Every structure is written in structure tokens, then in C-alpha cells.
């Protein structure tokens, strides 16, 4: 596992560890393809107005992929999100932004 990937995964685990058990979840799965066996793990949860999810997949050649996503409510109808994806080469890309929703006015438009 690359250092950047290990750091990202550790940060996700530490962040999720502070979420109460009732709101946290973890899933693990292995699946076989013609190229070999892949192992995946995902965990996440919500606390107050923040939700986070961490996903990591390790391929048969030891290459790893991870993704850390979070979203938080920062005001009425306003949310901030962040998503960092790291590939087996250690390179990562982060996308983030703000989402503004409009309350349902009852008209269905």
C-alpha cells in the first residue's frame, strides 16, 4: 500500500471511529474476475450534520484504490462536500464544492 493511500485510509478510519456505533457501518467483500481476486472494504456513518464514507479495493497484483467522501450541512439548505480518490500509483484527485437545495414549495416543480 502506498504511503498516501495508507494515510488516507488511516484518516478515514480515525474519523469514522468517532461516530457512535448505531450510526456507523462496515462492509467487506472479495470478488473474483478473470484477472484474479479483488478485496474491498467500505465503512461510513453520520454524526450530527456530517456523513463520511471510505472505500478501498486491493487488486490481485497488490495495486490499491481508495476513495474518501464526506458531506456536511453548513446552513439551511446548504451542504459542502469533498471526495478524494487515490489510485495505485499514489496520485489523488480531490473534488469539493457547495450544494444549495431549494425547499419543497408543495407545487412539485
Sine and cosine of phi, psi and omega as CSV:
sin_phi,cos_phi,sin_psi,cos_psi,sin_omega,cos_omega
0.00,0.00,0.73,-0.68,-0.01,-1.00
-0.94,0.35,0.48,-0.88,0.00,-1.00
-0.83,0.55,-0.67,0.74,-0.01,-1.00
-0.90,0.44,-0.65,0.76,0.01,-1.00
-0.91,0.40,-0.68,0.74,0.02,-1.00
-0.88,0.47,-0.66,0.75,0.01,-1.00
-0.90,0.44,-0.69,0.73,0.00,-1.00
-0.89,0.45,-0.71,0.70,0.00,-1.00
-0.90,0.43,-0.67,0.74,0.02,-1.00
-0.89,0.46,-0.69,0.73,0.01,-1.00
-0.88,0.48,-0.65,0.76,0.02,-1.00
-0.91,0.42,-0.69,0.72,-0.01,-1.00
-0.90,0.43,-0.70,0.72,0.01,-1.00
-0.90,0.43,-0.63,0.78,0.02,-1.00
-0.92,0.39,-0.67,0.74,-0.01,-1.00
-0.95,0.32,-0.50,0.87,-0.03,-1.00
-0.88,0.48,-0.43,0.90,-0.02,-1.00
-0.99,0.11,-0.09,1.00,0.00,-1.00
-0.99,0.13,0.71,-0.70,0.03,-1.00
-0.82,0.57,0.58,-0.82,-0.07,-1.00
-0.81,0.58,-0.58,0.82,-0.06,-1.00
-0.90,0.44,-0.43,0.90,-0.05,-1.00
-0.97,-0.22,-0.11,0.99,-0.06,-1.00
-1.00,-0.08,0.44,-0.90,0.06,-1.00
-0.56,-0.83,0.43,-0.90,0.04,-1.00
-0.59,-0.80,0.65,-0.76,0.07,-1.00
-0.69,-0.73,0.62,-0.79,0.08,-1.00
-0.76,-0.66,0.56,-0.83,-0.03,-1.00
-0.42,-0.91,0.57,-0.82,0.15,-0.99
-0.85,-0.53,0.62,-0.79,0.02,-1.00
-0.60,-0.80,0.55,-0.83,-0.07,-1.00
-0.97,-0.24,0.64,-0.77,0.10,-1.00
-0.77,-0.64,0.00,-1.00,0.04,-1.00
-0.92,0.39,-0.29,0.96,0.01,-1.00
-1.00,-0.05,-0.15,0.99,0.01,-1.00
0.70,-0.71,-0.22,-0.98,-0.06,-1.00
-0.98,-0.19,0.72,-0.69,0.05,-1.00
-0.94,-0.34,0.60,-0.80,0.02,-1.00
-0.87,-0.50,0.78,-0.63,-0.02,-1.00
-0.81,-0.58,0.49,-0.87,0.05,-1.00
-0.57,-0.82,0.68,-0.73,0.04,-1.00
-0.68,-0.73,0.57,-0.82,0.07,-1.00
-0.52,-0.85,0.39,-0.92,-0.01,-1.00
-0.09,-1.00,-0.05,-1.00,0.02,-1.00
0.21,-0.98,0.08,-1.00,0.01,-1.00
-0.75,-0.66,0.52,-0.85,0.08,-1.00
-0.52,-0.86,0.79,-0.62,-0.06,-1.00
0.81,0.59,-0.87,-0.49,-0.04,-1.00
-0.95,-0.30,0.40,0.92,-0.04,-1.00
-0.81,-0.58,0.73,-0.68,0.11,-0.99
-0.82,-0.58,0.60,-0.80,0.00,-1.00
-0.64,-0.77,0.45,-0.89,0.04,-1.00
-0.58,-0.82,0.65,-0.76,0.05,-1.00
-0.81,-0.59,0.73,-0.68,0.01,-1.00
-0.77,-0.64,0.71,-0.70,0.11,-0.99
-0.67,-0.74,0.61,-0.79,0.02,-1.00
-0.73,-0.69,0.74,-0.67,0.05,-1.00
-0.90,-0.44,0.80,-0.59,-0.04,-1.00
-1.00,0.03,0.10,-1.00,-0.06,-1.00
-0.89,0.45,-0.40,0.91,0.01,-1.00
-1.00,-0.03,0.08,1.00,-0.01,-1.00
1.00,0.01,-0.10,0.99,0.05,-1.00
-0.92,0.39,0.59,-0.80,-0.07,-1.00
-0.79,-0.61,0.47,-0.88,0.03,-1.00
-0.73,-0.68,0.66,-0.75,0.08,-1.00
-0.62,-0.78,0.39,-0.92,0.01,-1.00
-0.57,-0.82,0.75,-0.66,0.05,-1.00
-0.84,-0.54,0.84,-0.54,-0.04,-1.00
-0.82,-0.57,0.59,-0.81,0.10,-1.00
-0.53,-0.85,0.46,-0.89,0.09,-1.00
-0.58,-0.82,0.63,-0.77,0.01,-1.00
-0.64,-0.77,0.55,-0.83,0.05,-1.00
-1.00,0.09,0.82,-0.57,-0.05,-1.00
-0.93,-0.37,-0.07,1.00,0.03,-1.00
0.00,-1.00,0.03,-1.00,0.03,-1.00
-0.86,0.51,0.85,-0.53,0.04,-1.00
0.88,0.48,0.34,0.94,-0.04,-1.00
-0.78,-0.63,0.76,-0.65,-0.06,-1.00
-0.73,-0.68,0.56,-0.83,0.13,-0.99
-0.91,-0.41,0.63,-0.77,-0.01,-1.00
-0.75,-0.66,0.37,-0.93,0.08,-1.00
-0.54,-0.84,0.62,-0.79,0.03,-1.00
-0.61,-0.79,0.86,-0.51,0.04,-1.00
-0.89,-0.46,0.81,-0.59,0.03,-1.00
-0.90,-0.44,0.75,-0.66,0.00,-1.00
-0.84,-0.54,0.76,-0.65,0.00,-1.00
-1.00,-0.08,0.04,-1.00,-0.05,-1.00
-0.92,0.39,-0.29,0.96,0.03,-1.00
-1.00,0.07,0.00,1.00,0.01,-1.00
1.00,0.05,-0.12,0.99,0.03,-1.00
-0.98,0.19,0.57,-0.82,0.01,-1.00
-0.72,-0.70,0.35,-0.94,0.07,-1.00
-0.72,-0.69,0.67,-0.74,0.01,-1.00
-0.86,-0.52,0.72,-0.70,0.10,-0.99
-0.86,-0.51,0.67,-0.74,0.03,-1.00
-0.49,-0.87,0.30,-0.95,0.00,-1.00
0.04,-1.00,-0.13,-0.99,-0.01,-1.00
-0.85,-0.53,0.66,-0.75,0.04,-1.00
-0.88,-0.47,0.77,-0.64,0.07,-1.00
-0.90,-0.43,0.82,-0.57,0.02,-1.00
-0.96,-0.28,0.34,-0.94,0.03,-1.00
-0.93,-0.38,0.72,-0.69,-0.01,-1.00
-0.88,0.47,0.53,-0.85,0.02,-1.00
-0.93,0.36,0.86,-0.51,-0.01,-1.00
-1.00,-0.01,0.06,1.00,0.04,-1.00
1.00,0.00,-0.13,0.99,-0.04,-1.00
-1.00,-0.05,-0.26,0.97,0.05,-1.00
0.98,0.21,0.31,0.95,0.01,-1.00
-1.00,0.03,0.00,0.00,0.00,0.00
